[in-house]
Structures are given as structure tokens and as C-alpha cells.
Amino acid sequence: MPAQRPEDVDNLFAKALNAGDLDALTALYEPTASLTPSPGTKVTGTAAIREALGKFVAGKPRITLTPRVVAQAGDVALVTASWQLAMTGPDGKPAEMSGQSLEVVRRQPGGGWLFVIDEPFGAGA
């Protein structure tokens, strides 16, 4: 089910990530969207986003987040979310991260919302 409100994109992201559903995660992005999977690293396009998110899915993450809409102008919205993530790190040890994301989402012709820009580490990254 597509996101019916701007903040629903984050809720669907959490659900898909916790389920390890890479297809559902990738489907939350416009074809030319950008994602910053780690500070200083930006990827563009769903193929690159899928590859970056696949690395997170491999760590069997559990994320909780609390999204809110900062501003909306017609079919574009600025969303932020506080998030906490626990996963298995590349070294096999438990790892935890948290942050405050910043995202631009856009209403699609069918009415659902998708990520255009996804900055999980916020403006400071």
C-alpha cells in the first residue's frame, strides 16, 4: 500500500527494513531519488539505493522512528524523523545508531508519496 500521507513514507520504510524486504524499501523511492547511506556518501537512482540498502538489510536491522511533517507545499513535503537502529555490524558484533533524518517526499500521480531526497543523518551529515 502506498504512503497516503508524507510521514507514512517513513513508517513504511521502518516496516520494510524490519522485515528485511529490500523490494519494498526500494519501492519507496522515485527513480532518480538520492540517499545518503552514510555521512559523506550519496547514491542516486533506485539501483544504487537498492545496493546501499541491501548492506543494511544484511545486518538484520531493527529500527524505530518517529516521523513528523516539517512543511508541505502542495505535492512536496519536508519530513523529519527521530530514529534508533540496532543491527549486527560488519564485524559480527551488535551495533547501534541513532539520528534525526531529513527527507523530501513528493506526491505521485496515483496519490501515494515517495522519497525524492533521503538524508538519514540530517542536515549536519
Protein Blocks (a to p, Z undefined) as FASTA:
>chain_A
ZZfbfklmmmmmmmmmmnopaklmmmmpcfkbccdfbghiacedjklmmmmmmmmmmnop
adddddddfbdchjaccdddddddddddfkopacdddddddddddddfkopacdfbdcfk
ojmZZ
